[in-house]
């Protein structure tokens, strides 16, 4: 029951905020042009600040256990390659295939994952999840750029894909966070010593989640559900069924005696959370079907409450939590 309550508490605020965005649009407080501009602002300013601070707040890298990180990277890459033949079957629309690919490997780790790891395994879970975030969020965004570029109109260019990766604000922010983390032992200066700057970064970071969710709600249209029904079903099946079974199931079968409860808490955060909210902004930026991305975020968020509950219940029954 505690696991179910936690899953609901983790997901319900997100659903309610998305619903509020939809209501604000219906009563005229938000329109399509505002939503698109706010999406750009989230992608290029607020989310980068949030991700930078997530990495910056990691205490140290000296005690990192690499095995679960290596496993996560390999598992995400496997899911990424599995996605290509699946999305070819799932839809004939090229602009939707890149968006569907994201559902197979990209989770809402930044917004839901770390709090979920904390609820499952306390401070140790947070530590394991925070360290993993510096690697997995970069990987998510690199792979997202690749799959969206592959299915973009025109012939994909390796140079263009590489430049899109280098220019991705989310990747840049995490790279800066890692750079600061690596030089921290060598210098006494801390960004947090400049109180005003650190507070502004905090303000920007705190805006990322609520604004992204409100905009998602404002862009949601019930009329598109029927049109996108096939793709929604495939995307939800990949994100909420295939990914948890393969990602967590393989980890349990192969590494249940090697990974700690904190490691499994971090893995649960990677493989059971819904599609990332930032996938909508990225789809919009890279000519993917942003409507489908928004629908997948909403429906995977709803279904992931059950996925999270089942996964945490089974792992707790197995004695890992």
C-alpha positions as CSV (number, residue, x, y, z in Angstrom):
1,X,0.0,0.0,0.0
2,X,2.9,2.4,0.8
3,X,4.4,1.8,-2.6
4,X,1.0,2.5,-4.3
5,X,0.6,5.7,-2.3
6,X,4.1,6.8,-3.2
7,X,3.5,6.1,-6.9
8,X,0.3,8.1,-6.8
9,X,2.0,11.0,-4.9
10,X,4.8,11.0,-7.4
11,X,2.6,11.0,-10.5
12,X,-0.6,12.8,-9.4
13,X,1.0,16.3,-9.0
14,X,2.3,16.0,-12.6
15,X,-1.1,15.0,-13.9
16,X,-2.8,17.8,-12.0
17,X,-0.4,20.4,-13.3
18,X,-0.9,19.2,-16.9
19,X,-4.6,19.4,-16.3
20,X,-4.3,23.0,-15.0
21,X,-2.4,23.9,-18.2
22,X,-5.3,22.5,-20.2
23,X,-7.8,24.5,-18.2
24,X,-5.7,27.7,-18.5
25,X,-5.8,27.3,-22.3
26,X,-9.5,26.7,-22.3
27,X,-10.3,29.9,-20.4
28,X,-8.0,31.9,-22.6
29,X,-4.9,32.5,-20.3
30,X,-2.6,30.5,-22.6
31,X,-2.6,30.1,-26.4
32,X,-0.6,28.1,-29.0
33,X,1.9,30.8,-29.7
34,X,2.6,31.3,-26.0
35,X,3.0,27.6,-25.4
36,X,5.5,27.2,-28.3
37,X,7.6,30.1,-27.0
38,X,7.4,28.8,-23.4
39,X,8.6,25.4,-24.7
40,X,11.6,27.0,-26.2
41,X,12.3,28.9,-23.0
42,X,12.1,25.7,-21.0
43,X,14.4,23.8,-23.4
44,X,17.0,26.6,-23.7
45,X,17.1,28.2,-20.3
46,X,15.1,26.6,-17.4
47,X,15.8,22.9,-18.0
48,X,19.6,23.5,-18.5
49,X,19.8,25.4,-15.2
50,X,18.0,22.5,-13.5
51,X,20.3,19.9,-14.9
52,X,23.4,21.9,-14.2
53,X,22.4,22.3,-10.5
54,X,21.6,18.5,-10.3
55,X,25.1,17.7,-11.3
56,X,26.7,20.5,-9.3
57,X,25.1,19.3,-6.1
58,X,26.8,15.8,-6.4
59,X,29.1,15.7,-3.4
60,X,32.1,13.8,-4.9
61,X,33.1,11.4,-7.6
62,X,35.7,9.4,-5.7
63,X,33.2,6.9,-4.2
64,X,31.3,6.1,-7.4
65,X,30.6,2.4,-8.1
66,X,30.8,2.1,-11.9
67,X,29.1,-1.3,-12.4
68,X,25.5,-0.1,-12.3
69,X,26.3,2.9,-14.4
70,X,27.9,0.7,-17.1
71,X,24.9,-1.6,-17.0
72,X,22.5,1.3,-17.4
73,X,24.4,2.7,-20.4
74,X,24.4,-0.7,-22.1
75,X,20.7,-1.3,-21.4
76,X,19.7,2.1,-22.7
77,X,21.8,1.6,-25.9
78,X,20.2,-1.9,-26.4
79,X,16.7,-0.3,-26.0
80,X,17.7,2.4,-28.5
81,X,18.6,0.0,-31.2
82,X,15.5,-2.2,-30.5
83,X,13.4,0.9,-31.0
84,X,14.2,1.4,-34.7
85,X,12.6,-1.8,-36.2
86,X,9.7,-1.4,-33.7
87,X,8.8,2.2,-34.8
88,X,9.0,1.2,-38.4
89,X,6.2,-1.3,-37.7
90,X,4.3,1.1,-35.5
91,X,3.9,4.0,-37.9
92,X,4.3,4.9,-41.5
93,X,4.7,8.6,-40.6
94,X,8.4,9.6,-40.6
95,X,8.0,12.6,-38.3
96,X,6.4,10.3,-35.7
97,X,9.1,7.6,-35.7
98,X,11.8,9.7,-34.0
99,X,9.3,10.7,-31.3
100,X,8.3,7.1,-30.8
101,X,12.0,6.1,-30.5
102,X,12.4,8.3,-27.5
103,X,9.7,6.4,-25.7
104,X,11.9,3.3,-25.8
105,X,14.9,4.7,-24.0
106,X,14.2,8.2,-22.6
107,X,12.7,8.5,-19.1
108,X,11.6,11.4,-17.0
109,X,14.6,10.9,-14.9
110,X,15.4,14.5,-14.0
111,X,11.9,15.4,-12.8
112,X,10.7,12.1,-11.2
113,X,13.6,9.7,-11.1
114,X,15.7,11.1,-8.3
115,X,12.7,11.7,-5.9
116,X,11.6,8.2,-6.7
117,X,15.0,6.8,-5.8
118,X,14.9,8.7,-2.5
119,X,11.5,7.3,-1.6
120,X,12.7,3.7,-2.4
121,X,16.1,3.8,-0.7
122,X,16.6,7.1,1.2
123,X,19.8,9.1,1.0
124,X,21.7,6.2,-0.5
125,X,19.2,6.0,-3.3
126,X,19.5,9.7,-3.9
127,X,23.3,9.5,-4.1
128,X,23.2,6.6,-6.6
129,X,20.6,8.3,-8.7
130,X,22.4,11.7,-8.7
131,X,25.6,10.2,-9.8
132,X,23.8,8.2,-12.6
133,X,22.0,11.4,-13.7
134,X,25.3,12.9,-14.9
135,X,25.7,10.1,-17.4
136,X,22.3,8.9,-18.3
137,X,20.7,12.3,-19.0
138,X,23.5,13.1,-21.4
139,X,23.0,9.8,-23.1
140,X,19.3,10.3,-23.3
141,X,19.8,13.6,-25.1
142,X,22.5,12.4,-27.5
143,X,20.3,9.5,-28.5
144,X,17.3,11.7,-28.9
145,X,19.1,14.1,-31.2
146,X,20.3,11.0,-33.3
147,X,16.8,9.4,-33.6
148,X,15.0,12.7,-34.4
149,X,17.7,13.6,-36.9
150,X,17.5,10.2,-38.7
151,X,13.7,10.7,-39.2
152,X,13.9,14.4,-40.1
153,X,13.0,15.4,-43.6
154,X,15.9,15.1,-46.0
155,X,18.9,12.9,-45.9
156,X,20.5,12.7,-42.4
157,X,24.0,14.3,-42.2
158,X,26.5,13.0,-39.7
159,X,28.0,16.5,-39.4
160,X,24.5,18.0,-38.7
161,X,23.8,15.3,-36.1
162,X,27.1,16.0,-34.4
163,X,26.6,19.8,-34.4
164,X,23.0,19.3,-33.0
165,X,24.5,17.2,-30.2
166,X,27.1,19.9,-29.4
167,X,24.5,22.7,-29.5
168,X,22.0,20.9,-27.4
169,X,21.4,23.1,-24.3
170,X,20.7,20.1,-22.0
171,X,24.0,18.4,-23.0
172,X,25.9,21.7,-22.6
173,X,24.5,22.3,-19.1
174,X,25.4,18.8,-17.9
175,X,28.9,19.0,-19.4
176,X,29.4,22.3,-17.6
177,X,28.2,20.7,-14.3
178,X,30.6,17.7,-14.8
179,X,33.5,20.2,-15.5
180,X,32.8,22.1,-12.3
181,X,32.5,18.8,-10.4
182,X,35.9,17.6,-11.6
183,X,37.7,20.8,-10.7
184,X,36.1,21.2,-7.3
185,X,38.8,19.4,-5.4
186,X,41.5,21.7,-7.0
187,X,39.9,25.1,-6.1
188,X,38.3,26.6,-3.0
189,X,35.9,28.8,-4.9
190,X,32.3,27.6,-5.2
191,X,29.5,29.0,-7.4
192,X,27.3,28.9,-4.3
193,X,29.6,31.5,-2.7
194,X,28.1,34.1,-5.1
195,X,24.7,34.0,-3.4
196,X,22.9,36.2,-5.9
197,X,24.0,34.2,-8.9
198,X,23.3,30.9,-7.2
199,X,19.8,32.1,-6.2
200,X,19.0,33.1,-9.8
201,X,20.1,29.6,-11.0
202,X,17.8,28.2,-8.4
203,X,14.9,30.3,-9.5
204,X,15.4,29.3,-13.1
205,X,15.7,25.7,-12.1
206,X,12.5,25.8,-10.1
207,X,10.6,27.2,-13.0
208,X,11.5,24.3,-15.3
209,X,9.1,21.6,-14.1
210,X,5.9,23.6,-13.5
211,X,6.2,25.6,-16.7
212,X,7.0,22.6,-18.9
213,X,4.0,20.7,-17.4
214,X,1.6,23.7,-17.8
215,X,2.7,24.1,-21.4
216,X,2.2,20.4,-22.0
217,X,-1.4,20.7,-20.8
218,X,-2.0,23.8,-23.0
219,X,-0.8,21.8,-26.0
220,X,-2.9,18.8,-25.3
221,X,-5.9,18.1,-27.6
222,X,-8.4,15.3,-27.0
223,X,-9.2,15.5,-30.7
224,X,-5.7,14.2,-31.6
225,X,-6.0,11.0,-29.5
226,X,-8.0,9.2,-32.2
227,X,-5.6,10.3,-35.0
228,X,-2.6,9.2,-33.0
229,X,-4.1,6.2,-31.3
230,X,-1.9,3.6,-32.9
231,X,1.3,5.4,-32.1
232,X,0.1,6.2,-28.5
233,X,-0.5,2.5,-27.9
234,X,2.9,1.5,-29.3
235,X,4.7,4.2,-27.3
236,X,3.0,3.4,-24.0
237,X,3.6,-0.4,-24.6
238,X,7.3,0.3,-25.1
239,X,7.8,2.8,-22.2
240,X,5.6,1.1,-19.6
241,X,5.9,-2.6,-20.5
242,X,9.0,-3.5,-22.6
243,X,11.4,-1.1,-20.9
244,X,10.8,-2.1,-17.3
245,X,10.7,-5.8,-18.1
246,X,14.0,-5.7,-20.1
247,X,15.8,-3.1,-18.1
248,X,14.9,-4.1,-14.5
249,X,14.3,-7.8,-15.3
250,X,17.7,-8.3,-16.8
251,X,19.4,-6.4,-14.0
252,X,17.7,-8.7,-11.4
253,X,18.5,-11.9,-13.2
254,X,22.2,-11.1,-13.8
255,X,23.2,-8.8,-11.0
256,X,20.8,-9.3,-8.0
257,X,23.8,-10.4,-5.9
258,X,26.1,-7.6,-7.1
259,X,23.9,-4.5,-7.2
260,X,22.8,-2.9,-3.9
261,X,19.3,-1.7,-3.0
262,X,20.5,1.9,-3.8
263,X,21.6,0.7,-7.2
264,X,18.2,-0.9,-7.9
265,X,16.5,2.3,-6.7
266,X,18.4,4.2,-9.3
267,X,17.6,1.6,-12.0
268,X,13.9,1.7,-11.1
269,X,14.1,5.5,-11.6
270,X,15.6,5.0,-15.1
271,X,13.4,2.2,-16.4
272,X,9.9,2.7,-14.8
273,X,9.4,6.5,-15.0
274,X,7.4,8.0,-18.0
275,X,8.7,9.7,-21.1
276,X,10.6,12.9,-20.4
277,X,8.7,16.1,-20.5
278,X,11.6,17.7,-22.4
279,X,11.0,15.3,-25.3
280,X,8.1,17.6,-26.3
281,X,10.4,20.7,-26.6
282,X,13.1,18.7,-28.4
283,X,10.6,17.3,-30.9
284,X,9.3,20.8,-31.6
285,X,12.9,22.1,-32.0
286,X,13.8,19.2,-34.4
287,X,10.7,19.1,-36.6
288,X,9.3,15.9,-35.0
289,X,5.6,15.5,-34.1
290,X,5.3,17.5,-30.9
291,X,1.6,16.6,-30.6
292,X,2.5,12.9,-30.4
293,X,5.3,13.6,-27.9
294,X,2.9,15.5,-25.7
295,X,0.3,12.6,-25.8
296,X,3.0,10.1,-25.0
297,X,4.2,12.1,-22.0
298,X,0.7,12.3,-20.6
299,X,-0.3,8.7,-21.2
300,X,3.0,7.2,-20.1
301,X,2.8,9.4,-16.9
302,X,-0.6,7.9,-16.1
303,X,0.3,4.3,-16.8
304,X,3.7,4.5,-15.1
305,X,2.0,4.8,-11.7
306,X,1.1,1.2,-12.1
307,X,4.5,0.3,-13.5
308,X,6.3,1.9,-10.6
309,X,4.1,0.3,-8.1
310,X,4.6,-3.2,-9.5
311,X,8.4,-2.8,-9.9
312,X,8.9,-1.4,-6.4
313,X,6.6,-4.1,-4.9
314,X,8.4,-6.9,-6.6
315,X,11.9,-5.6,-5.7
316,X,10.8,-5.0,-2.1
317,X,9.3,-8.6,-2.0
318,X,12.7,-9.8,-3.2
319,X,14.4,-8.1,-0.3
320,X,16.2,-5.4,-2.3
321,X,14.4,-2.5,-0.6
